[in-house]
Amino acid sequence: MFNISTYLKKITKTIDGNTLVMGDVTSVIQKHTSITIPLNKIEIKNNIVYINTSVFAKNRIFLVKNTLLEELKGYSIVDIR
């Protein structure tokens, strides 16, 4: 029989894991660019980070994209868009 509490625990772990990764992504971006990005402006799908922010901020991020990806390698992040 299907146990709903087991299913909900799996979903909670996934959500908490993504929140932790997004927090680390924002801290790495802030460290290298001095730009603060709120967690609600970052989305992670299929190990790709999508950032929804101004063009100016995106340009600053993309200038140091390789450095950011190298530092986020432990999270299996493959691209920043």
N, CA, C and O atoms as a MOPAC input file, in Angstrom:
PM7 MOZYME 1SCF
protein

 N      0.82600 1    -1.17800 1     0.00000 1
 C      0.00000 1     0.00000 1     0.00000 1
 C      0.87400 1     1.24700 1     0.00000 1
 O      1.96000 1     1.24200 1     0.57900 1
 N      0.42000 1     2.29100 1    -0.63100 1
 C      1.15000 1     3.54100 1    -0.77500 1
 C      1.06900 1     4.33700 1     0.52200 1
 O     -0.01200 1     4.55800 1     1.06700 1
 N      2.23700 1     4.76200 1     1.00500 1
 C      2.29900 1     5.53800 1     2.23700 1
 C      2.59300 1     6.99600 1     1.88600 1
 O      3.66800 1     7.31100 1     1.37700 1
 N      1.64700 1     7.86800 1     2.15400 1
 C      1.76500 1     9.26800 1     1.77100 1
 C      2.88300 1     9.98200 1     2.51900 1
 O      3.51200 1    10.88300 1     1.96400 1
 N      3.14200 1     9.60300 1     3.75700 1
 C      4.18300 1    10.29100 1     4.52400 1
 C      5.56900 1    10.03900 1     3.92900 1
 O      6.41500 1    10.93300 1     3.95000 1
 N      5.81100 1     8.85700 1     3.40900 1
 C      7.09300 1     8.56500 1     2.75600 1
 C      7.25200 1     9.42000 1     1.51500 1
 O      8.33400 1     9.95100 1     1.26300 1
 N      6.20000 1     9.56000 1     0.74500 1
 C      6.22400 1    10.38300 1    -0.46100 1
 C      6.49800 1    11.84500 1    -0.12100 1
 O      7.30400 1    12.49700 1    -0.78400 1
 N      5.83400 1    12.35800 1     0.90400 1
 C      6.01500 1    13.75000 1     1.29800 1
 C      7.43100 1    14.00900 1     1.82400 1
 O      7.97200 1    15.09500 1     1.61700 1
 N      8.02700 1    13.04100 1     2.49200 1
 C      9.40400 1    13.19300 1     2.96400 1
 C     10.36100 1    13.32700 1     1.79000 1
 O     11.29900 1    14.12200 1     1.84700 1
 N     10.13700 1    12.55600 1     0.71900 1
 C     10.99200 1    12.63600 1    -0.46500 1
 C     10.89000 1    14.01000 1    -1.10900 1
 O     11.90100 1    14.58600 1    -1.51000 1
 N      9.67900 1    14.53500 1    -1.20800 1
 C      9.47700 1    15.85500 1    -1.80500 1
 C     10.14600 1    16.93400 1    -0.95200 1
 O     10.78600 1    17.83800 1    -1.48900 1
 N     10.00500 1    16.84900 1     0.34600 1
 C     10.59400 1    17.82800 1     1.25000 1
 C     12.10800 1    17.82700 1     1.13300 1
 O     12.72200 1    18.89400 1     1.11600 1
 N     12.72100 1    16.65600 1     1.05200 1
 C     14.18000 1    16.57400 1     0.91300 1
 C     14.62900 1    17.22200 1    -0.38800 1
 O     15.64500 1    17.91700 1    -0.41300 1
 N     13.89000 1    17.00600 1    -1.46600 1
 C     14.24700 1    17.60600 1    -2.75400 1
 C     14.14400 1    19.11900 1    -2.69600 1
 O     15.03500 1    19.81800 1    -3.18000 1
 N     13.08700 1    19.62700 1    -2.12100 1
 C     12.89700 1    21.07500 1    -2.02800 1
 C     13.98500 1    21.68700 1    -1.15400 1
 O     14.55900 1    22.71300 1    -1.52100 1
 N     14.28100 1    21.07800 1    -0.00500 1
 C     15.31800 1    21.60500 1     0.87400 1
 C     16.68300 1    21.55900 1     0.20600 1
 O     17.48100 1    22.48000 1     0.38100 1
 N     16.96900 1    20.51300 1    -0.55200 1
 C     18.24100 1    20.39700 1    -1.25200 1
 C     18.41800 1    21.49900 1    -2.27800 1
 O     19.48900 1    22.09900 1    -2.36900 1
 N     17.37000 1    21.77200 1    -3.05800 1
 C     17.44400 1    22.84700 1    -4.05100 1
 C     17.61700 1    24.20600 1    -3.39300 1
 O     18.33800 1    25.05800 1    -3.91200 1
 N     16.96900 1    24.41700 1    -2.26600 1
 C     17.09500 1    25.68600 1    -1.56500 1
 C     18.52800 1    25.89000 1    -1.08300 1
 O     19.05800 1    26.99800 1    -1.15500 1
 N     19.14900 1    24.83100 1    -0.59600 1
 C     20.53500 1    24.93000 1    -0.14900 1
 C     21.46400 1    25.23600 1    -1.31600 1
 O     22.36100 1    26.07100 1    -1.19500 1
 N     21.25500 1    24.56900 1    -2.43900 1
 C     22.08900 1    24.80100 1    -3.61400 1
 C     21.89200 1    26.22900 1    -4.11400 1
 O     22.86400 1    26.90300 1    -4.45700 1
 N     20.65200 1    26.69300 1    -4.15800 1
 C     20.38900 1    28.05600 1    -4.61200 1
 C     21.03500 1    29.07200 1    -3.68100 1
 O     21.52800 1    30.10300 1    -4.13900 1
 N     21.04000 1    28.79600 1    -2.38700 1
 C     21.71400 1    29.67800 1    -1.43900 1
 C     23.21000 1    29.74200 1    -1.70500 1
 O     23.81200 1    30.81300 1    -1.64100 1
 N     23.80600 1    28.59800 1    -2.00300 1
 C     25.23500 1    28.57800 1    -2.32100 1
 C     25.51800 1    29.27600 1    -3.65000 1
 O     26.54100 1    29.94500 1    -3.79500 1
 N     24.61700 1    29.12100 1    -4.61500 1
 C     24.78400 1    29.79400 1    -5.90900 1
 C     24.77700 1    31.30300 1    -5.69700 1
 O     25.62100 1    32.00700 1    -6.25200 1
 N     23.84100 1    31.80700 1    -4.90600 1
 C     23.78400 1    33.25300 1    -4.66600 1
 C     25.02400 1    33.74500 1    -3.93700 1
 O     25.52100 1    34.83400 1    -4.22500 1
 N     25.53100 1    32.95300 1    -2.99300 1
 C     26.72100 1    33.39700 1    -2.26400 1
 C     27.95600 1    33.40200 1    -3.16000 1
 O     28.80400 1    34.28500 1    -3.02800 1
 N     28.07300 1    32.44000 1    -4.06500 1
 C     29.20700 1    32.40000 1    -4.99100 1
 C     29.11700 1    33.57400 1    -5.96400 1
 O     30.12500 1    34.21000 1    -6.26900 1
 N     27.91400 1    33.85700 1    -6.44900 1
 C     27.73300 1    35.00000 1    -7.35700 1
 C     28.08600 1    36.29900 1    -6.64400 1
 O     28.76100 1    37.15800 1    -7.21100 1
 N     27.63600 1    36.44100 1    -5.41600 1
 C     27.92800 1    37.66100 1    -4.66800 1
 C     29.42700 1    37.79100 1    -4.39300 1
 O     29.97500 1    38.89300 1    -4.42600 1
 N     30.08000 1    36.67700 1    -4.12500 1
 C     31.51600 1    36.69000 1    -3.84200 1
 C     32.32300 1    37.19900 1    -5.04300 1
 O     33.28600 1    37.94600 1    -4.86700 1
 N     31.94000 1    36.80100 1    -6.25200 1
 C     32.72600 1    37.12900 1    -7.43600 1
 C     32.25700 1    38.38900 1    -8.17200 1
 O     33.02100 1    38.97600 1    -8.93900 1
 N     31.00400 1    38.81000 1    -7.94600 1
 C     30.48700 1    39.95500 1    -8.69900 1
 C     29.95700 1    41.08400 1    -7.81600 1
 O     29.67200 1    42.16800 1    -8.32500 1
 N     29.82000 1    40.86700 1    -6.54000 1
 C     29.24500 1    41.84600 1    -5.60200 1
 C     27.78400 1    42.15300 1    -5.93000 1
 O     27.28300 1    43.22600 1    -5.59400 1
 N     27.10800 1    41.22000 1    -6.57900 1
 C     25.68000 1    41.36700 1    -6.90300 1
 C     24.88900 1    40.41300 1    -6.01600 1
 O     25.19000 1    39.22100 1    -5.94800 1
 N     23.88300 1    40.94200 1    -5.34400 1
 C     23.02000 1    40.10800 1    -4.50500 1
 C     21.77500 1    39.73200 1    -5.29300 1
 O     21.05700 1    40.60300 1    -5.78300 1
 N     21.52500 1    38.44300 1    -5.41200 1
 C     20.35900 1    37.96100 1    -6.14700 1
 C     19.46100 1    37.20100 1    -5.16400 1
 O     19.92600 1    36.27200 1    -4.50400 1
 N     18.19000 1    37.58100 1    -5.05800 1
 C     17.27100 1    36.87000 1    -4.17100 1
 C     17.02800 1    35.43400 1    -4.65500 1
 O     17.12600 1    35.14400 1    -5.84800 1
 N     16.71400 1    34.55200 1    -3.71900 1
 C     16.48000 1    33.14200 1    -4.06800 1
 C     15.32000 1    32.96200 1    -5.03300 1
 O     15.31500 1    32.01800 1    -5.82300 1
 N     14.33900 1    33.85300 1    -4.98000 1
 C     13.18300 1    33.69000 1    -5.87500 1
 C     13.51400 1    34.06000 1    -7.32200 1
 O     12.68400 1    33.85700 1    -8.20700 1
 N     14.70000 1    34.59400 1    -7.57800 1
 C     15.12700 1    34.93600 1    -8.94300 1
 C     16.00800 1    33.84900 1    -9.55000 1
 O     16.48400 1    33.99100 1   -10.67600 1
 N     16.22800 1    32.75900 1    -8.80600 1
 C     17.07400 1    31.66700 1    -9.29100 1
 C     16.24600 1    30.40100 1    -9.36900 1
 O     15.45100 1    30.09800 1    -8.47900 1
 N     16.45000 1    29.67300 1   -10.44500 1
 C     15.75400 1    28.40000 1   -10.65100 1
 C     16.77900 1    27.38400 1   -11.15200 1
 O     17.63700 1    27.71500 1   -11.97000 1
 N     16.68800 1    26.15800 1   -10.66300 1
 C     17.60200 1    25.10800 1   -11.09500 1
 C     16.78700 1    23.98800 1   -11.70900 1
 O     15.91500 1    23.40800 1   -11.06300 1
 N     17.08300 1    23.69000 1   -12.97500 1
 C     16.43100 1    22.58600 1   -13.68600 1
 C     17.50200 1    21.80800 1   -14.43600 1
 O     18.29700 1    22.39100 1   -15.17200 1
 N     17.52400 1    20.51300 1   -14.25300 1
 C     18.46500 1    19.62900 1   -14.95100 1
 C     19.91000 1    20.11800 1   -14.82100 1
 O     20.66000 1    20.13100 1   -15.79800 1
 N     20.28800 1    20.51600 1   -13.61400 1
 C     21.64200 1    20.98500 1   -13.30300 1
 C     22.04100 1    22.23900 1   -14.06600 1
 O     23.23000 1    22.49700 1   -14.25600 1
 N     21.07400 1    23.01000 1   -14.49900 1
 C     21.31500 1    24.29900 1   -15.15200 1
 C     20.67700 1    25.38100 1   -14.28800 1
 O     19.51300 1    25.27500 1   -13.90300 1
 N     21.44400 1    26.41700 1   -13.98800 1
 C     20.96200 1    27.52100 1   -13.17200 1
 C     20.39100 1    28.59200 1   -14.09400 1
 O     21.08800 1    29.09300 1   -14.97600 1
 N     19.13200 1    28.93800 1   -13.89100 1
 C     18.47200 1    30.00400 1   -14.64600 1
 C     18.33200 1    31.20400 1   -13.72200 1
 O     17.76300 1    31.09200 1   -12.63600 1
 N     18.84600 1    32.35100 1   -14.14800 1
 C     18.80700 1    33.55800 1   -13.33400 1
 C     17.90800 1    34.57600 1   -14.01300 1
 O     18.11400 1    34.93100 1   -15.17400 1
 N     16.90600 1    35.04200 1   -13.27500 1
 C     15.95500 1    36.02700 1   -13.79200 1
 C     16.24400 1    37.36200 1   -13.10700 1
 O     15.72400 1    37.65400 1   -12.03000 1
 N     17.07900 1    38.15700 1   -13.75400 1
 C     17.47900 1    39.43200 1   -13.17800 1
 C     17.74300 1    40.42900 1   -14.30500 1
 O     17.47500 1    40.13800 1   -15.47100 1
 N     18.25500 1    41.57500 1   -13.96600 1
 C     18.48700 1    42.61500 1   -14.96800 1
 C     19.59300 1    42.21400 1   -15.94200 1
 O     20.40500 1    41.33300 1   -15.65900 1
 N     19.60300 1    42.87300 1   -17.08200 1
 C     20.61500 1    42.60300 1   -18.10400 1
 C     22.00300 1    42.95200 1   -17.57000 1
 O     22.97000 1    42.23700 1   -17.83300 1
 N     22.10000 1    44.03600 1   -16.83200 1
 C     23.37800 1    44.44400 1   -16.26100 1
 C     23.94400 1    43.35300 1   -15.35900 1
 O     25.11900 1    43.00100 1   -15.46400 1
 N     23.10500 1    42.81900 1   -14.47200 1
 C     23.55700 1    41.77800 1   -13.54900 1
 C     23.93400 1    40.50800 1   -14.30600 1
 O     24.94300 1    39.87600 1   -13.99300 1
 N     23.13300 1    40.13200 1   -15.29500 1
 C     23.44600 1    38.93900 1   -16.08800 1
 C     24.78100 1    39.08900 1   -16.80200 1
 O     25.56200 1    38.13800 1   -16.85200 1
 N     25.05700 1    40.26500 1   -17.35400 1
 C     26.33200 1    40.48800 1   -18.03500 1
 C     27.50000 1    40.35300 1   -17.07400 1
 O     28.51300 1    39.74300 1   -17.41500 1
 N     27.37400 1    40.91100 1   -15.88200 1
 C     28.44800 1    40.78500 1   -14.88300 1
 C     28.66300 1    39.33300 1   -14.49100 1
 O     29.79600 1    38.89600 1   -14.29200 1
 N     27.55400 1    38.57800 1   -14.37900 1
 C     27.64600 1    37.15500 1   -14.02200 1
 C     28.30600 1    36.37000 1   -15.15000 1
 O     29.15700 1    35.51900 1   -14.89600 1
 N     27.92400 1    36.64600 1   -16.37900 1
 C     28.46700 1    35.88800 1   -17.50300 1
 C     29.93600 1    36.19300 1   -17.75100 1
 O     30.63100 1    35.37500 1   -18.35200 1
 N     30.43000 1    37.34500 1   -17.30900 1
 C     31.85000 1    37.64500 1   -17.43600 1
 C     32.70700 1    36.70600 1   -16.57800 1
 O     33.84900 1    36.41000 1   -16.92900 1
 N     32.15700 1    36.24600 1   -15.46700 1
 C     32.88700 1    35.33600 1   -14.57700 1
 C     32.24200 1    33.95200 1   -14.53900 1
 O     32.40600 1    33.21200 1   -13.56900 1
 N     31.51800 1    33.61200 1   -15.58300 1
 C     30.75900 1    32.36300 1   -15.64200 1
 C     31.63900 1    31.13200 1   -15.41300 1
 O     31.26400 1    30.24200 1   -14.65000 1
 N     32.79100 1    31.07300 1   -16.05500 1
 C     33.65900 1    29.89700 1   -15.90800 1
 C     34.16700 1    29.74800 1   -14.47800 1
 O     34.27600 1    28.63200 1   -13.96900 1
 N     34.47300 1    30.85900 1   -13.83600 1
 C     34.90500 1    30.81900 1   -12.44100 1
 C     33.77900 1    30.32300 1   -11.54400 1
 O     34.00500 1    29.52200 1   -10.63700 1
 N     32.57600 1    30.79800 1   -11.80000 1
 C     31.41600 1    30.36400 1   -11.01200 1
 C     31.15800 1    28.87500 1   -11.19200 1
 O     30.91500 1    28.15700 1   -10.22200 1
 N     31.21000 1    28.41600 1   -12.44100 1
 C     30.96700 1    26.99300 1   -12.70400 1
 C     32.03200 1    26.12100 1   -12.05500 1
 O     31.72800 1    25.03400 1   -11.56400 1
 N     33.25900 1    26.58100 1   -12.04900 1
 C     34.34100 1    25.82200 1   -11.41600 1
 C     34.09600 1    25.70100 1    -9.91200 1
 O     34.32100 1    24.64500 1    -9.32100 1
 N     33.63700 1    26.78100 1    -9.30800 1
 C     33.38400 1    26.76400 1    -7.87000 1
 C     32.13100 1    25.96400 1    -7.51200 1
 O     32.03600 1    25.41800 1    -6.41300 1
 N     31.17100 1    25.89300 1    -8.43600 1
 C     29.93100 1    25.14200 1    -8.18800 1
 C     29.99900 1    23.71700 1    -8.72100 1
 O     28.97800 1    23.03200 1    -8.77300 1
 N     31.16600 1    23.26500 1    -9.11200 1
 C     31.33100 1    21.93200 1    -9.69700 1
 C     30.83200 1    20.82400 1    -8.76500 1
 O     30.32500 1    19.80500 1    -9.23300 1
 N     30.97200 1    21.01400 1    -7.46100 1
 C     30.53800 1    20.00800 1    -6.49200 1
 C     29.03500 1    19.76200 1    -6.49500 1
 O     28.57400 1    18.73000 1    -6.00700 1
 N     28.27200 1    20.69500 1    -7.03800 1
 C     26.81200 1    20.54700 1    -7.12200 1
 C     26.34300 1    20.04000 1    -8.47000 1
 O     25.14000 1    19.98000 1    -8.72400 1
 N     27.26600 1    19.67500 1    -9.33200 1
 C     26.96700 1    19.17600 1   -10.67800 1
 C     26.26000 1    20.21700 1   -11.54100 1
 O     25.49400 1    19.86100 1   -12.43600 1
 N     26.50800 1    21.48300 1   -11.28200 1
 C     25.95100 1    22.55800 1   -12.11400 1
 C     26.74700 1    22.58900 1   -13.41500 1
 O     27.97200 1    22.70300 1   -13.39500 1
 N     26.04700 1    22.48700 1   -14.55000 1
 C     26.73600 1    22.41700 1   -15.84000 1
 C     26.67500 1    23.72400 1   -16.63200 1
 O     27.48400 1    23.93700 1   -17.53500 1
 N     25.72400 1    24.59800 1   -16.30100 1
 C     25.60300 1    25.84400 1   -17.06100 1
 C     24.85300 1    26.87400 1   -16.23700 1
 O     24.10400 1    26.54100 1   -15.31900 1
 N     25.07300 1    28.13300 1   -16.58800 1
 C     24.34000 1    29.25000 1   -16.00500 1
 C     23.73800 1    30.02700 1   -17.14200 1
 O     24.44300 1    30.43400 1   -18.06500 1
 N     22.44800 1    30.23800 1   -17.08700 1
 C     21.73500 1    30.96300 1   -18.15200 1
 C     20.87500 1    32.04600 1   -17.56300 1
 O     20.19900 1    32.76500 1   -18.29800 1

